[in-house]
Amino acid sequence: MDEKDLDLLHILEENSRLSAQEIATMTNLSSAEVEARIRTLEKDGVIRKYTTVINWELAGNGEVSSIIELKVSPERDFGYDRIAERLSRFRQVRTLRLITGTYDLQLIVTGKNVQEVSRFVSEHVAPMDRIRETATHIIMKSYKENGNTLFEQQEAERLPYSF
Amino acid sequence: MRNFISERAQYIPPSGIRKFFDLVITMEDVISLGVGEPDFRTPWNICESSIYSIEQGVTSYTSNKGLQPLREALTRHLNQRYNLQYDSADEILITTGVSEALDIAIRAIVDPGDEILIAQPSYVSYAPCVSLAGGIPVPVECTEADHFKLNPDALQEKITKKTKALMINFPNNPTGGVMTQGDLEAVADIIIDNDLLLISDEVYSELTYETNHVAAATVSDLRERTITLNGFSKAYAMTGWRVGYLCAPKELCDAALKIHQYIMLCAPVMGQVGALEALRSAEEDKNSMVNEYRLRRNMFVAGLNRIGLSCHVPEGAFYAFPSIKGTGLTDVEFAERLLKEQHVAVVPGSVFGAGGDYHLRCAYAVSRKDLTEALTRMEMFLNGL
C-alpha cells in the first residue's frame, strides 16, 4: 500500500464509476497500472464492494430502518465474536458493530415496515442466548450517510472572474 | 466643473478583464476557469466557531495588530510548518486579507521615485499599488523556459541605483511556479548584495504538490530584510472572510502598523475568530482540499497537453498556465472567442504583466466534472480554428 493506492481508494470512495483512463490521468499512472492496482486491492479485500448511495426516502420504497442496541454477555474464549457473526448472517442486519458505552453491539436493521422490524427484533434477536437487553430506535429521517449529505444544499455563488 | 479624479487614480489602468465580465453575465451554462478562489465551502468547524462568537457578542474592534490568541497561534504555526520565527507581540500584524497587507507593506517602504521590482507574471494589484504609493513598478520577467521561477540574471539586469525592493509570489498566481531552497538562495545573494528589501507574498504556501513550501525569510540572511505576507483565503477556502497577515522585523512591522491603524483600524473580528479556529482544527480539511487539487491538476494539465495546449506542470497554487503560441491568436483574442463560442471563461495571461502574453490562466479549483467538460469544449474550439 503506497500513496498511489491511497489516491486510488480516495478517488473510488468518492466515485467508483470513473474509468481506469480517467483515474490514470489524475494519478499519473497508466490505465493498465490503475487496473492492476485495483485488482490487487480487490483481491486483498481492501476494496470490498462497489455500491451506490441512495436516498431511499426519495425513491419512495417506504422501508424502515432502525438502530438496535444490545447488551450481550460475552463468551469465554470468544468474547462477542461468535454472537456477532451469528447476528450478521441475518439479511435484515445491514450494519453491525461492537461499541463502548451502555450497550455492546449496535445494529442497523432494515424492514418493509415497523411491524416487520419489531417482529424481527422480538422473534429473532431478543430471544437469542446471551442477549440480555435490547433497545430499538426507529430512524425517522437520514440527513447524512457515509459522508454524503442527503438534503439539497444551495450552491455558493462565485464570481466568474476573480484574481 | 473641474475633473476631480486624481492623476494617480486616472493613471492606474482599468482592469484588463472588464469586458469579459460584461460578456459572461449575458451567457448561460458558462464554465468558469477564471476564478481565483477555492470551490470548496469554508470547513464548517470554522463557520461554527465564528457564528458562536457572534452569538456571544464578540463583535467589537480588536487591537490594531489583531487578536492576541490568533497572533500566538500563528507564531506557533509558522514556526512548526515553515521554520519561520516571528514574535507574536510585535512582528505579526493581522490584516483585512493579503490585499491590505500588500498595500501597507508597499506604502511602508516606498518613497516617490523608488523603483520596485516585481517578478512577473504576477497578481494584478502589485504594480498599481506601487504606483499609488508613488513608486515605479519595474517588471522582472519569469519565463516558461525557467518554469516560471525568478531567474537571478534577469533580476540582476533590472537593478539600478533607485531599486529599493523586490516583490515575489511563490507558489505563483497565475503560473503555479514555485521556488526551491536553491532557487531562493541564488536570488537572496543578489538581494543582499544590492541592499534590497524583499516582499514575499506566500498566500499559496499551503498549496504545493511536489515539495514543501520554502519561506523566503528562512533562506540565507533574508529574514531581517523580508516582509512575509500570507493569509487564510486559499488554504482554508476562506476568501470572503478577508483575513491575512504581515510578518516582518519589528521596525518594518511598526511602520506598516501605523498605516493599518489609520486606514483599517483592525481586521473584522468575526474573520479573525474563524482564522484562529482554522489553525486549531482545520488541518485535515485543508489536507483533503489540497489532495483534491493535486488530482485535478494532474488530470487537467494532462488534458491540456493532450488537446494541444502545451502546459508545464504547475507545482503549486491552483492554476494551470498553458501556452497558446501556434494557435495564431493572442491570449486576449483566444479568451474572448473561447468564451463567446464555447462558453468557457479563462483569463488572458497578459493581464498578469510581463511574460503572461500568449498564455491563459485556467483555475482548476472547479469540480472534476466541469474540468472534463471545459477540456471537451476547449478541444472543440481548437479544432474549429
Interface residues (C-beta under 8 A of the other chain):
Chain A: D7 H10 I11 E22 T25 M26 T27 N28 A156 R158 L159 P160 Y161 S162 F163
Chain B: I17 F20 F21 V24 I25 V30 S32 G34 V35 G36 E37 D39 R41 Y123 V124 S125 N173 T239 N291 L295 R296 N298 M299 A302 G303 A345 V347 R368 T372
